[in-house]
Amino acid sequence: MENVLEIKSVIVADNYELISQMMLKLHEHEHTLLEKTAAWKDIETSYMRHVIAMQQECEGLCLVAYWDNNPAGFIFGYVEEQDDSRIEIHEGKELYISDGFVYSEFRRKGIYSQLNDAIEKHYAEQGIRRILRFAAVNNTRMRELMEKEGYIVTRLLYEKWLD
Ligand SMILES: CC(C)(COP(=O)(O)OP(=O)(O)OC[C@H]1O[C@@H](n2cnc3c(N)ncnc32)[C@H](O)[C@@H]1OP(=O)(O)O)[C@@H](O)C(=O)NCCC(=O)NCCS
């Protein structure tokens, strides 16, 4: 029997555990790449509050992918508008994609690419023309995927910790 992939839009506040569980796995993975990543238990409440607020106040969209009815991954983004300190030619609203994750057992099936296509399509229909996102510099898999999806690296974030 062929597998069925369904992508559904969900309200984070109504699906708190589902999204928080995937965020936990995302942050555990992020910790393997960047050791200063906080433990999810220490930031869960504030980060989830932020995600819920962005969904409610900033046209946020959370898409969950279900593989044969099993939650397999998600993507979350919201709209930002730059103030007059912007330096780019673009003046409209922008999409910031803040989080994305696929459980390891469901990877390499094109699930994230489909989540990404779906979120881009949604905001393109709202007139959004610029998308921004961060990826850890050593997240090779994500960076390859992004470049396949047409994203280019335009700036590097340098950090120094004075401790
Ligand atoms: C990055 C991630 C979201 C990709 O999810 P996925 O559903 O496996 O991605 P897809 O199947 O749509 O892959 C699309 C393309 O990405 C690349 N890719 C995906 N997995 C890869 C792997 N294991 N090795 C190398 N390239 C890979 C390939 O170019 C792939 O295309 P192909 O399968 O046709 O060769 C998933 O691996 C993940 O959740 N990783 C941990 C969390 C994370 O890094 N999130 C992003 C934070 S910025």
The ligand as an SDF file (V2000), in Angstrom:
LIG
                    3D

 48 50  0  0  0  0  0  0  0  0999 V2000
   16.7440   19.0060    7.8620 C   0  0  0  0  0  0  0  0  0  0  0  0
   15.4790   18.1640    7.9010 C   0  0  0  0  0  0  0  0  0  0  0  0
   14.3000   19.0630    8.3160 C   0  0  0  0  0  0  0  0  0  0  0  0
   15.2140   17.5650    6.5120 C   0  0  0  0  0  0  0  0  0  0  0  0
   14.0100   16.8480    6.5380 O   0  0  0  0  0  0  0  0  0  0  0  0
   13.6970   15.7300    5.4330 P   0  0  0  0  0  0  0  0  0  0  0  0
   12.2150   15.5250    5.4460 O   0  0  0  0  0  0  0  0  0  0  0  0
   14.5580   14.5600    5.6230 O   0  0  0  0  0  0  0  0  0  0  0  0
   14.1250   16.4830    4.0790 O   0  0  0  0  0  0  0  0  0  0  0  0
   13.7120   16.0310    2.6390 P   0  0  0  0  0  0  0  0  0  0  0  0
   13.4610   14.5450    2.6190 O   0  0  0  0  0  0  0  0  0  0  0  0
   12.6390   16.9280    2.1540 O   0  0  0  0  0  0  0  0  0  0  0  0
   15.0640   16.2980    1.8790 O   0  0  0  0  0  0  0  0  0  0  0  0
   15.2070   17.2130    0.8140 C   0  0  0  0  0  0  0  0  0  0  0  0
   16.6840   17.3040    0.4120 C   0  0  0  0  0  0  0  0  0  0  0  0
   17.4900   17.6240    1.5400 O   0  0  0  0  0  0  0  0  0  0  0  0
   18.7530   16.9660    1.4380 C   0  0  0  0  0  0  0  0  0  0  0  0
   18.8680   15.9850    2.4900 N   0  0  0  0  0  0  0  0  0  0  0  0
   17.8910   15.5610    3.3080 C   0  0  0  0  0  0  0  0  0  0  0  0
   18.3590   14.6440    4.1530 N   0  0  0  0  0  0  0  0  0  0  0  0
   19.6810   14.4790    3.8590 C   0  0  0  0  0  0  0  0  0  0  0  0
   20.7110   13.6660    4.3960 C   0  0  0  0  0  0  0  0  0  0  0  0
   20.4620   12.7920    5.3770 N   0  0  0  0  0  0  0  0  0  0  0  0
   21.9490   13.7770    3.8710 N   0  0  0  0  0  0  0  0  0  0  0  0
   22.1850   14.6220    2.8740 C   0  0  0  0  0  0  0  0  0  0  0  0
   21.2440   15.4000    2.3190 N   0  0  0  0  0  0  0  0  0  0  0  0
   20.0010   15.3360    2.8040 C   0  0  0  0  0  0  0  0  0  0  0  0
   18.7660   16.3420    0.1120 C   0  0  0  0  0  0  0  0  0  0  0  0
   19.2100   17.2760   -0.8310 O   0  0  0  0  0  0  0  0  0  0  0  0
   17.2930   16.0270   -0.0770 C   0  0  0  0  0  0  0  0  0  0  0  0
   16.9210   15.7880   -1.3780 O   0  0  0  0  0  0  0  0  0  0  0  0
   16.9560   14.2750   -1.9320 P   0  0  0  0  0  0  0  0  0  0  0  0
   16.3280   13.4030   -0.8530 O   0  0  0  0  0  0  0  0  0  0  0  0
   16.1130   14.3690   -3.1530 O   0  0  0  0  0  0  0  0  0  0  0  0
   18.3920   13.9690   -2.1690 O   0  0  0  0  0  0  0  0  0  0  0  0
   15.6120   16.9690    8.8990 C   0  0  0  0  0  0  0  0  0  0  0  0
   16.7720   16.2620    8.5760 O   0  0  0  0  0  0  0  0  0  0  0  0
   15.6640   17.4200   10.3460 C   0  0  0  0  0  0  0  0  0  0  0  0
   14.6420   17.5610   11.0040 O   0  0  0  0  0  0  0  0  0  0  0  0
   16.8750   17.6350   10.8830 N   0  0  0  0  0  0  0  0  0  0  0  0
   17.0690   18.0030   12.2640 C   0  0  0  0  0  0  0  0  0  0  0  0
   16.4730   19.3690   12.5870 C   0  0  0  0  0  0  0  0  0  0  0  0
   17.0200   20.4730   11.7140 C   0  0  0  0  0  0  0  0  0  0  0  0
   18.1600   20.5000   11.3130 O   0  0  0  0  0  0  0  0  0  0  0  0
   16.1130   21.4500   11.4490 N   0  0  0  0  0  0  0  0  0  0  0  0
   16.4600   22.6500   10.7140 C   0  0  0  0  0  0  0  0  0  0  0  0
   17.0080   23.6820   11.6640 C   0  0  0  0  0  0  0  0  0  0  0  0
   17.5100   25.1250   10.7860 S   0  0  0  0  0  0  0  0  0  0  0  0
  1  2  1  0
  2  3  1  0
  2  4  1  0
  2 36  1  0
  4  5  1  0
  5  6  1  0
  6  7  2  0
  6  8  1  0
  6  9  1  0
  9 10  1  0
 10 11  2  0
 10 12  1  0
 10 13  1  0
 13 14  1  0
 14 15  1  0
 15 16  1  0
 15 30  1  0
 16 17  1  0
 17 18  1  0
 17 28  1  0
 18 19  1  0
 18 27  1  0
 19 20  2  0
 20 21  1  0
 21 22  1  0
 21 27  2  0
 22 23  1  0
 22 24  2  0
 24 25  1  0
 25 26  2  0
 26 27  1  0
 28 29  1  0
 28 30  1  0
 30 31  1  0
 31 32  1  0
 32 33  2  0
 32 34  1  0
 32 35  1  0
 36 37  1  0
 36 38  1  0
 38 39  2  0
 38 40  1  0
 40 41  1  0
 41 42  1  0
 42 43  1  0
 43 44  2  0
 43 45  1  0
 45 46  1  0
 46 47  1  0
 47 48  1  0
M  END
$$$$
